[in-house]
Amino acid sequence: QELTTVRVQDPRVQNEGSWNSYVDYKIFLHTNSKAFTAKTSCVRRRYREFVWLRRQLQKNAGLVPVPELPGKSAFFVGSSDEFIEKRRQGLQQFLEK
């Protein structure tokens, strides 16, 4: 049976303290699928790259619904660590679906 596991891990704030700071996440993929040449891969991606991916999926999905991304909120109530963790979980769910 073919299995693919994807994990969103290790959020890191880049350019912390500057006006153009952002968070990126480590995306780790492991599979035994014959469709993949590499059985494991790891990249770092930021939220806007997930937005791009979702748009590409929507263009090609036809009538198949594309999962939602976690919200992008400039006015999050709570700690930034809490927001980053909630977003990480949401990105994880998006990739799993």
C-alpha positions in Angstrom: 0.0 0.0 0.0 1.3 3.4 -1.0 1.7 5.9 1.8 2.6 9.6 1.8 3.3 11.5 5.0 3.7 15.3 5.1 4.6 17.3 8.2 4.7 21.1 8.7 7.3 21.7 11.4 9.8 24.2 12.8 8.3 27.6 12.2 11.0 30.3 12.1 10.6 34.1 12.0 12.8 35.5 9.3 14.1 39.2 9.4 12.7 39.4 13.0 12.2 43.0 14.1 12.0 44.5 10.6 9.0 45.6 8.7 9.4 42.7 6.2 9.6 39.9 8.8 7.7 36.7 8.0 7.5 33.1 9.2 8.5 30.1 7.2 7.9 26.4 7.9 9.8 23.2 7.2 7.7 20.9 5.0 8.9 17.3 5.3 7.6 14.7 3.0 8.1 10.9 3.2 6.5 8.4 0.7 6.8 5.0 -0.7 4.9 5.9 -3.8 6.3 5.0 -7.2 5.2 8.4 -8.5 8.0 10.1 -6.5 11.7 9.7 -7.4 12.9 10.9 -4.0 11.3 9.1 -1.1 12.0 11.9 1.3 12.2 15.7 0.8 12.4 18.8 2.9 11.9 22.4 2.0 11.1 25.7 3.8 8.0 27.6 2.6 6.2 30.7 3.8 2.4 31.3 3.9 2.2 33.2 0.6 3.7 30.2 -1.2 0.8 28.1 0.2 -1.6 30.8 -1.2 0.1 30.4 -4.6 -0.2 26.6 -4.4 -3.9 26.8 -3.5 -4.6 29.1 -6.5 -2.8 26.7 -8.8 -4.8 23.8 -7.4 -8.1 25.8 -7.9 -7.2 26.5 -11.5 -6.8 22.7 -12.2 -9.3 21.2 -9.8 -12.5 21.5 -11.9 -15.4 20.7 -9.6 -13.2 19.1 -6.9 -13.2 21.4 -3.9 -9.7 22.7 -2.8 -9.2 22.8 1.0 -9.1 26.2 2.7 -6.0 27.7 4.2 -5.8 29.0 7.7 -6.7 32.7 7.9 -4.3 35.6 7.5 -5.0 38.0 10.3 -3.0 41.1 11.0 -5.0 41.7 14.1 -4.6 38.3 15.9 -5.6 38.4 19.6 -3.2 36.4 21.7 0.5 35.8 21.5 2.3 35.6 18.2 3.6 32.2 19.2 0.0 31.0 19.5 -0.9 32.4 16.1 2.1 30.8 14.5 1.2 27.4 16.0 -2.4 27.7 14.9 -1.3 28.6 11.4 1.2 25.7 11.4 -1.6 23.3 12.3 -3.9 24.8 9.6 -1.2 24.4 7.0 -0.6 20.8 8.1 -4.4 20.1 7.6 -4.4 21.8 4.2 -1.5 19.6 3.0 -3.0 16.4 4.4 -6.3 17.0 2.6 
